[in-house]
Amino acid sequence: MPGPGEPGNETWKADSWKLGGGTAWLVASYDAERDLAYFGTSNPAPWNALVRGPDSSDFGPYANP
């Protein structure tokens, strides 16, 4: 998760970035040319929008599209 001053940190409410994340999917892909493994992730956590979102009904950038 991006920490303070890193791109994307503004989308995490208060200190929720410290506890957030996404569950890694079981299936991965390997790129032999770049020697990289790619893992997909699920929806961001914490999943509770009241923890992740603003203190209003306008979830804006905190929404889970």
CORLIN-V969219 format. One record per backbone hydrogen bond with DSSP energy under -0.5 kcal/mol. NH is the residue of the N-H (numbers start at 1). CO is the residue of the C=O. E is the energy in kcal/mol with one decimal. If there is no record, write none. Layout:
# CORLIN-V969219
nh;co;e
NH;CO;E
NH;CO;E
This chain:
# CORLIN-V969219
nh;co;e
6;3;-2.2
9;6;-2.0
11;8;-1.7
12;9;-1.9
13;11;-0.5
13;52;-0.8
16;13;-2.8
18;15;-2.0
19;16;-1.0
20;16;-1.4
21;45;-1.5
23;43;-0.5
25;40;-2.8
29;38;-2.2
31;36;-3.0
32;30;-0.8
35;31;-1.3
36;31;-1.6
38;29;-3.2
40;27;-0.7
42;23;-2.0
45;21;-3.1
49;47;-0.5
51;48;-1.1
52;48;-2.2
53;49;-3.4
59;57;-1.0
62;59;-3.0
63;60;-1.7
65;63;-0.9
